[in-house]
Amino acid sequence: MSGRKALAVLAVMAAAAAAAAGVSSSQTSDCSYIGILKHLNVMKPNDALMIRPVVNWKRPTIVLLDMLLYGIVDLGEKTQTVTSHIWIHLRWRDEFLTWNSSDFCGIDKVVIPRSKLWQPDIGILEDISDTGSIQQSPMVKVTSDGLVTAQGRQRLTSTCELDLYLFPFDTQNCNISFSSVNYNVEEIQLGTMNSDEILTSVSEALMITAGEWELVNLTILAYSSKKSDGFQSCLAYTVTLVRKPMLYVINLLVPMLYFLMLDLATFFIRDEKLNFKVTIVLSISVLLLILKDMLPSTENYMPLIANYSVTVFIMVGLSLLEAMLVDFLMGLDDYCAQRTRRSINTQVEIQLEANGHTEPVEAGEKSQVKPMTRPREGDLLKLILEEVKAARQETGRQCKEESKPGCYARLAVIIDYVYFVLYAITVVIYLTLMYVNWIGGVCLSAISKCSNQQYI
């Protein structure tokens, strides 16, 4: 019995020792990436600084990213791209790079080469620029509590879906989205150090070149996007730019309006009217060629400036056709008038010749009956004049039955007057509608942007 009791006591002690060993092993387990790399024998002595710097792998690395916009180089309407200069500030915590500053004579920060540390693989989703445009500082600043600060700048060429409906009074919103290439949202989370108001004011103060664009604001939005193996933390900067339209107003809108007014003024001239209208049409064609080089051909809907230019071209073209019709009717009327005059002259000559042949015979007969009476010369001239008038009236009546002289000219005048009234009314109504659409679109766009900013 004593032997059995001894065996039972040993079994209990062995179980307690095993349990204690299990507890101690679980308490001392390594929950870092370094333990995995050491277990796999793929870690070199300096590789501890090249992995995500957390002691516990379940703890995410918070990467703070501030972007400053200090240059707007170009915005390509046809290529749908934006070229800009940006300045990027990064900050994250490295849990392996901490020290007590009192142990090192009060040194609380140090600058070390960037290549010696782990860096977040942050990329820009809309980036289509080459790698030569990225200029990163070779050094990073590390503080005693493990905060790492890195800086870099880039000449960024990014894609942007441009809305050119209100061109040149348009406002563009272009996104610059940052995200990690390999890490999920459980591993890296993106944020900012400063608010969008501060970044906007600093960007406006640092702005070197903006060209025809003016920076309105920078809007920041942090979100998570889904990918194949989970969710990814993203940080989107929405850059709102407004165009300075004065150059396009002077070079496109005002000349179009001036040519339209000139075309209306041509209704008050008669000579060289057709040639003047042809010159106006050719001038508008040149402006359309200039506009074609600015706007892309991939738009789903026609911008207002294209609608404006094409409508002006169509109205001037129709006015040219109307001028050709009026000129044709006036020429036809002149032709009929000349033909009528030639016919009247011919009839008069024939009538006069006939009267000249009949008068001697009648005079001979009268001399046989009454030899003593002779007509006076004044009565003879009156008789000839009455016969000429009768011949003219008869010939004019016949030509009037065939074609009324001056009817084409009257028709041309009526057409010209009616078309001018309709043309002027159409121009006034169309210009009013264009003004309402342009100004109304600009106001609605500004109101929607303000409401979106307040919502964000």
C-alpha positions as CSV (number, residue, x, y, z in Angstrom):
1,M,0.0,0.0,0.0
2,S,2.8,2.4,0.8
3,G,4.3,1.8,-2.7
4,R,1.0,2.6,-4.3
5,K,0.8,5.8,-2.3
6,A,4.3,6.8,-3.3
7,L,3.5,6.2,-7.0
8,A,0.4,8.3,-6.7
9,V,2.3,11.2,-5.1
10,L,4.9,11.1,-7.9
11,A,2.2,11.2,-10.6
12,V,0.6,14.2,-9.0
13,M,4.0,16.0,-8.8
14,A,4.8,15.2,-12.4
15,A,1.4,16.6,-13.5
16,A,2.0,19.8,-11.5
17,A,5.5,20.2,-13.0
18,A,4.1,19.7,-16.5
19,A,1.4,22.3,-15.9
20,A,3.9,24.7,-14.5
21,A,6.2,24.2,-17.4
22,G,3.3,24.9,-19.8
23,V,2.4,28.1,-18.0
24,S,5.9,29.3,-18.1
25,S,6.3,28.5,-21.7
26,S,3.1,30.4,-22.6
27,Q,4.2,33.4,-20.6
28,T,7.6,33.5,-22.3
29,S,6.4,32.9,-25.8
30,D,7.8,35.3,-28.5
31,C,4.9,37.2,-30.3
32,S,7.2,39.2,-32.5
33,Y,8.4,38.8,-36.1
34,I,11.9,38.4,-34.8
35,G,11.1,35.1,-33.1
36,I,9.6,33.7,-36.4
37,L,12.7,34.8,-38.4
38,K,15.0,33.2,-35.8
39,H,13.0,30.0,-35.8
40,L,13.2,29.9,-39.6
41,N,16.9,30.7,-39.6
42,V,16.5,33.4,-42.2
43,M,17.5,36.3,-40.0
44,K,20.8,38.0,-40.2
45,P,22.3,40.0,-37.4
46,N,21.1,43.4,-38.8
47,D,17.7,42.1,-40.0
48,A,16.0,43.1,-36.8
49,L,15.8,46.7,-38.1
50,M,14.3,45.7,-41.4
51,I,11.0,44.2,-40.2
52,R,7.8,45.9,-39.0
53,P,9.0,47.4,-35.7
54,V,6.5,46.0,-33.2
55,V,7.0,43.7,-30.2
56,N,3.6,42.1,-30.6
57,W,2.6,41.3,-34.1
58,K,-1.1,42.0,-33.3
59,R,-0.3,45.6,-32.7
60,P,-0.7,47.8,-35.8
61,T,1.9,50.4,-36.9
62,I,0.4,53.8,-37.0
63,V,1.9,55.8,-40.0
64,L,1.1,59.5,-40.0
65,L,1.4,61.1,-43.4
66,D,1.1,64.8,-44.3
67,M,1.2,66.0,-47.9
68,L,1.9,69.6,-48.9
69,L,1.2,70.8,-52.4
70,Y,3.7,73.5,-53.4
71,G,3.5,73.5,-57.2
72,I,0.9,72.9,-60.0
73,V,2.9,72.4,-63.2
74,D,0.3,71.3,-65.7
75,L,-3.2,69.9,-66.1
76,G,-3.7,68.0,-69.3
77,E,-7.3,68.1,-70.5
78,K,-6.6,65.6,-73.4
79,T,-4.5,63.2,-71.3
80,Q,-6.6,63.6,-68.1
81,T,-3.5,64.0,-66.0
82,V,-2.2,66.4,-63.4
83,T,1.5,67.2,-62.9
84,S,2.3,68.8,-59.5
85,H,5.1,69.1,-56.9
86,I,4.3,67.5,-53.5
87,W,6.1,67.3,-50.2
88,I,5.5,64.2,-48.0
89,H,6.2,64.0,-44.2
90,L,6.1,60.5,-42.7
91,R,6.1,59.6,-39.0
92,W,5.8,56.2,-37.3
93,R,7.0,54.5,-34.1
94,D,9.8,52.0,-34.0
95,E,9.4,50.0,-30.8
96,F,13.0,48.7,-31.1
97,L,14.6,52.1,-31.3
98,T,14.2,53.5,-27.8
99,W,16.7,54.7,-25.2
100,N,16.9,56.7,-22.0
101,S,18.3,60.0,-22.9
102,S,19.7,60.5,-19.4
103,D,22.0,57.6,-20.0
104,F,23.5,59.3,-23.1
105,C,24.2,62.8,-21.8
106,G,20.7,64.0,-22.6
107,I,20.7,63.1,-26.3
108,D,17.0,62.6,-27.2
109,K,17.2,62.4,-31.0
110,V,19.6,61.2,-33.6
111,V,19.8,61.3,-37.4
112,I,20.7,58.0,-39.1
113,P,20.7,56.7,-42.7
114,R,17.3,55.8,-44.1
115,S,18.5,52.5,-45.5
116,K,19.3,51.1,-42.0
117,L,15.7,51.1,-40.9
118,W,12.4,49.6,-41.7
119,Q,10.2,51.9,-43.9
120,P,6.5,51.7,-44.6
121,D,5.9,50.8,-48.3
122,I,3.5,53.6,-49.0
123,G,2.6,54.2,-52.6
124,I,0.3,56.5,-54.6
125,L,-2.5,54.8,-56.4
126,E,-2.9,57.4,-59.1
127,D,0.8,57.8,-59.8
128,I,2.0,57.4,-63.4
129,S,5.3,59.3,-63.1
130,D,8.7,57.6,-63.4
131,T,10.9,56.8,-60.4
132,G,13.4,59.5,-61.3
133,S,10.9,62.2,-60.2
134,I,11.1,61.0,-56.5
135,Q,13.6,62.7,-54.3
136,Q,13.7,61.2,-50.8
137,S,15.9,62.4,-48.0
138,P,18.7,59.8,-47.3
139,M,18.5,60.4,-43.6
140,V,15.7,60.0,-41.0
141,K,15.3,61.5,-37.6
142,V,14.8,59.1,-34.6
143,T,13.8,60.3,-31.1
144,S,14.4,58.6,-27.8
145,D,10.8,57.3,-27.6
146,G,11.1,55.5,-31.0
147,L,9.4,58.1,-33.2
148,V,10.9,58.0,-36.7
149,T,10.4,61.1,-39.1
150,A,11.1,60.9,-42.8
151,Q,10.6,63.4,-45.6
152,G,10.6,63.4,-49.4
153,R,9.4,65.3,-52.4
154,Q,8.2,64.3,-55.8
155,R,7.3,65.7,-59.1
156,L,4.0,63.8,-59.3
157,T,2.1,63.0,-62.5
158,S,-1.2,61.5,-61.5
159,T,-4.4,60.5,-63.3
160,C,-7.5,62.7,-62.7
161,E,-10.9,62.4,-64.2
162,L,-11.6,65.9,-65.3
163,D,-15.1,67.4,-65.6
164,L,-14.9,70.0,-68.5
165,Y,-18.6,70.7,-68.8
166,L,-18.2,74.2,-67.4
167,F,-14.8,74.9,-69.1
168,P,-13.2,77.5,-68.7
169,F,-15.2,78.2,-65.5
170,D,-14.5,74.7,-64.2
171,T,-13.4,73.4,-60.8
172,Q,-11.5,70.2,-60.7
173,N,-11.2,67.6,-57.9
174,C,-8.2,65.4,-58.1
175,N,-7.4,62.6,-55.7
176,I,-4.0,61.6,-54.4
177,S,-4.5,58.3,-52.5
178,F,-1.8,56.8,-50.3
179,S,-1.8,53.1,-49.3
180,S,0.5,50.3,-48.3
181,V,1.5,47.9,-51.0
182,N,1.9,44.7,-48.9
183,Y,0.4,45.4,-45.4
184,N,-3.3,45.1,-44.4
185,V,-5.2,47.4,-42.2
186,E,-4.4,45.1,-39.2
187,E,-0.7,45.8,-39.8
188,I,-0.5,49.4,-41.0
189,Q,-3.0,52.2,-40.4
190,L,-2.6,55.6,-42.1
191,G,-3.4,58.9,-40.5
192,T,-2.4,62.6,-40.6
193,M,-0.4,64.8,-38.2
194,N,-2.3,68.0,-39.1
195,S,-5.8,68.9,-40.2
196,D,-6.7,69.7,-43.8
197,E,-7.2,73.4,-43.0
198,I,-3.6,73.7,-41.7
199,L,-2.2,71.8,-44.7
200,T,-4.2,74.0,-47.1
201,S,-2.9,77.2,-45.6
202,V,0.7,75.9,-45.5
203,S,0.4,74.8,-49.2
204,E,-0.9,78.2,-50.2
205,A,2.0,79.9,-48.4
206,L,4.6,77.5,-50.0
207,M,3.0,77.6,-53.5
208,I,5.8,78.3,-56.0
209,T,3.9,78.0,-59.3
210,A,0.3,77.4,-60.1
211,G,-0.1,78.6,-63.7
212,E,-3.7,79.0,-64.7
213,W,-4.9,77.2,-61.6
214,E,-5.7,78.3,-58.0
215,L,-5.7,76.0,-55.0
216,V,-9.0,76.1,-53.2
217,N,-8.4,73.5,-50.5
218,L,-7.1,70.1,-49.5
219,T,-9.6,67.6,-48.1
220,I,-8.4,64.5,-46.2
221,L,-10.4,61.2,-46.1
222,A,-9.1,58.0,-44.3
223,Y,-10.9,54.8,-45.4
224,S,-10.4,51.1,-45.9
225,S,-10.5,49.5,-49.3
226,K,-11.1,45.8,-49.9
227,K,-8.5,43.7,-51.6
228,S,-8.0,40.0,-52.2
229,D,-6.6,39.0,-48.8
230,G,-8.4,41.5,-46.6
231,F,-8.8,45.3,-46.1
232,Q,-6.2,47.9,-46.8
233,S,-5.8,51.3,-45.0
234,C,-5.9,54.2,-47.5
235,L,-5.5,58.0,-47.0
236,A,-6.9,60.2,-49.8
237,Y,-6.1,63.8,-50.4
238,T,-8.6,65.6,-52.5
239,V,-7.0,68.6,-54.2
240,T,-9.6,71.1,-55.3
241,L,-8.4,73.5,-58.1
242,V,-10.3,76.3,-59.8
243,R,-9.2,77.6,-63.2
244,K,-8.4,81.2,-64.0
245,P,-10.6,81.8,-67.0
246,M,-9.5,85.2,-68.2
247,L,-7.2,84.0,-71.0
248,Y,-9.9,81.8,-72.5
249,V,-12.6,84.5,-72.2
250,I,-10.4,86.9,-74.1
251,N,-9.2,84.4,-76.7
252,L,-12.4,82.3,-77.3
253,L,-15.6,83.6,-75.8
254,V,-15.3,87.3,-76.6
255,P,-14.2,86.7,-80.3
256,M,-17.1,84.3,-80.8
257,L,-19.5,86.9,-79.4
258,Y,-17.9,89.6,-81.5
259,F,-18.2,87.6,-84.7
260,L,-21.9,86.9,-83.9
261,M,-22.6,90.6,-83.4
262,L,-20.8,91.4,-86.7
263,D,-22.9,88.8,-88.5
264,L,-26.0,90.6,-87.1
265,A,-24.6,93.9,-88.3
266,T,-24.2,92.6,-91.9
267,F,-28.0,92.8,-92.4
268,F,-27.7,96.6,-92.5
269,I,-25.3,96.5,-95.5
270,R,-25.9,95.6,-99.1
271,D,-22.6,95.7,-101.0
272,E,-20.1,92.9,-100.3
273,K,-22.4,91.4,-97.8
274,L,-21.8,87.8,-98.9
275,N,-18.0,88.1,-98.9
276,F,-18.1,89.6,-95.4
277,K,-20.2,86.7,-94.1
278,V,-17.8,84.2,-95.6
279,T,-14.9,85.9,-93.8
280,I,-16.7,85.6,-90.5
281,V,-17.4,81.9,-91.1
282,L,-13.7,81.3,-91.8
283,S,-12.7,83.2,-88.7
284,I,-15.0,81.1,-86.5
285,S,-13.5,77.9,-88.1
286,V,-10.0,79.0,-86.9
287,L,-11.3,79.4,-83.3
288,L,-12.9,75.9,-83.5
289,L,-9.6,74.4,-84.5
290,I,-7.9,76.1,-81.5
291,L,-10.7,74.7,-79.3
292,K,-10.2,71.2,-80.7
293,D,-6.6,71.1,-79.5
294,M,-7.7,72.0,-76.0
295,L,-10.6,69.7,-75.3
296,P,-10.4,65.9,-75.3
297,S,-12.4,63.8,-77.7
298,T,-13.4,61.2,-75.0
299,E,-16.0,63.3,-73.3
300,N,-19.4,61.7,-72.9
301,Y,-21.2,65.0,-73.1
302,M,-20.3,68.2,-75.0
303,P,-18.8,71.0,-72.8
304,L,-20.7,74.3,-72.8
305,I,-17.9,76.1,-74.7
306,A,-18.1,73.6,-77.5
307,N,-21.9,73.9,-77.6
308,Y,-21.5,77.7,-77.7
309,S,-18.9,77.6,-80.5
310,V,-20.7,75.1,-82.6
311,T,-24.1,76.9,-82.2
312,V,-22.5,80.2,-83.2
313,F,-20.9,78.5,-86.2
314,I,-24.3,77.0,-87.2
315,M,-26.2,80.3,-86.8
316,V,-23.6,82.2,-88.9
317,G,-23.6,79.4,-91.5
318,L,-27.4,79.6,-91.8
319,S,-27.1,83.4,-92.1
320,L,-24.6,82.9,-94.9
321,L,-27.1,80.6,-96.7
322,E,-29.9,83.2,-96.3
323,A,-27.6,85.9,-97.7
324,M,-26.9,83.6,-100.7
325,L,-30.7,83.2,-101.2
326,V,-31.3,86.9,-101.0
327,D,-28.5,87.6,-103.4
328,F,-29.9,85.1,-105.8
329,L,-33.4,86.6,-105.7
330,M,-32.0,90.1,-106.2
331,G,-30.0,88.9,-109.2
332,L,-33.0,87.1,-110.6
333,D,-35.1,90.3,-110.3
334,D,-32.4,92.4,-112.1
335,Y,-32.3,89.8,-114.8
336,C,-36.1,90.0,-115.3
337,A,-36.1,93.8,-115.2
338,Q,-33.4,93.9,-117.9
339,R,-35.3,91.4,-120.0
340,T,-38.5,93.5,-119.7
341,R,-36.7,96.7,-120.7
342,R,-35.2,95.0,-123.8
343,S,-38.6,93.6,-124.7
344,I,-40.3,97.1,-124.3
345,N,-37.6,98.7,-126.5
346,T,-38.0,96.1,-129.2
347,Q,-41.8,96.5,-129.3
348,V,-41.5,100.3,-129.4
349,E,-39.1,100.1,-132.4
350,I,-41.4,97.7,-134.2
351,Q,-44.4,99.9,-133.6
352,L,-42.6,103.0,-134.8
353,E,-41.5,101.3,-138.0
354,A,-45.1,100.1,-138.6
355,N,-46.4,103.6,-138.1
356,G,-43.8,105.0,-140.5
357,H,-45.0,102.7,-143.2
358,T,-48.7,103.4,-142.8
359,E,-48.6,107.2,-142.5
360,P,-47.6,107.9,-146.2
361,V,-50.4,105.7,-147.6
362,E,-53.0,107.3,-145.4
363,A,-51.7,110.7,-146.3
364,G,-52.1,109.9,-150.1
365,E,-55.7,108.7,-149.7
366,K,-56.6,111.8,-147.8
367,S,-55.0,114.0,-150.5
368,Q,-57.3,112.5,-153.1
369,V,-60.4,113.1,-151.1
370,K,-59.5,116.5,-149.7
371,P,-56.6,117.9,-151.6
372,M,-56.8,121.2,-149.8
373,T,-56.3,119.9,-146.2
374,R,-52.8,119.0,-144.8
375,P,-52.1,118.0,-141.2
376,R,-50.0,120.2,-139.2
377,E,-46.6,119.1,-137.9
378,G,-47.6,119.5,-134.2
379,D,-50.6,117.3,-134.7
380,L,-48.5,114.7,-136.4
381,L,-46.0,114.6,-133.5
382,K,-48.9,114.3,-131.0
383,L,-50.2,111.4,-133.0
384,I,-46.8,109.7,-133.0
385,L,-46.4,110.3,-129.2
386,E,-49.8,108.7,-128.4
387,E,-48.9,105.7,-130.5
388,V,-45.6,105.3,-128.6
389,K,-47.4,105.5,-125.3
390,A,-49.9,102.9,-126.4
391,A,-47.2,100.6,-127.6
392,R,-45.3,100.9,-124.2
393,Q,-48.5,100.2,-122.2
394,E,-49.3,97.2,-124.3
395,T,-45.9,95.7,-124.1
396,G,-45.7,96.4,-120.3
397,R,-49.0,94.7,-119.8
398,Q,-47.8,91.6,-121.6
399,C,-44.6,91.4,-119.6
400,K,-46.5,91.9,-116.4
401,E,-48.7,88.9,-117.2
402,E,-45.7,86.7,-117.8
403,S,-43.6,87.9,-114.8
404,K,-44.3,90.9,-112.6
405,P,-41.3,93.1,-112.5
406,G,-39.8,93.6,-108.9
407,C,-41.6,90.6,-107.3
408,Y,-38.3,88.8,-106.6
409,A,-36.8,91.9,-105.0
410,R,-39.8,92.3,-102.8
411,L,-39.6,88.6,-101.8
412,A,-35.9,89.0,-101.0
413,V,-36.6,92.0,-98.8
414,I,-39.3,90.2,-96.9
415,I,-37.1,87.1,-96.4
416,D,-34.2,89.3,-95.2
417,Y,-36.4,91.2,-92.8
418,V,-38.1,88.2,-91.3
419,Y,-34.9,86.2,-91.0
420,F,-33.2,89.2,-89.3
421,V,-36.0,89.4,-86.7
422,L,-35.9,85.7,-86.0
423,Y,-32.1,85.6,-86.0
424,A,-31.9,88.5,-83.4
425,I,-34.5,86.8,-81.1
426,T,-32.7,83.5,-81.4
427,V,-29.4,85.1,-80.5
428,V,-30.8,86.9,-77.5
429,I,-32.5,83.8,-76.1
430,Y,-29.5,81.5,-76.7
431,L,-27.0,83.8,-75.1
432,T,-29.3,84.2,-72.1
433,L,-29.6,80.4,-71.8
434,M,-25.9,80.0,-72.0
435,Y,-25.3,82.6,-69.4
436,V,-27.8,81.0,-67.0
437,N,-26.3,77.5,-67.6
438,W,-22.7,78.7,-67.2
439,I,-23.3,80.8,-64.1
440,G,-25.8,78.4,-62.6
441,G,-23.5,75.5,-63.1
442,V,-20.6,77.4,-61.4
443,C,-22.8,78.3,-58.5
444,L,-24.2,74.8,-58.0
445,S,-20.7,73.4,-58.2
446,A,-19.4,75.8,-55.6
447,I,-22.4,75.0,-53.3
448,S,-21.9,71.2,-53.6
449,K,-18.2,71.5,-52.9
450,C,-18.9,73.6,-49.7
451,S,-21.5,71.1,-48.5
452,N,-19.1,68.2,-49.2
453,Q,-16.4,69.9,-47.2
454,Q,-18.7,70.5,-44.3
455,Y,-19.8,66.9,-44.4
456,I,-16.3,65.6,-44.4
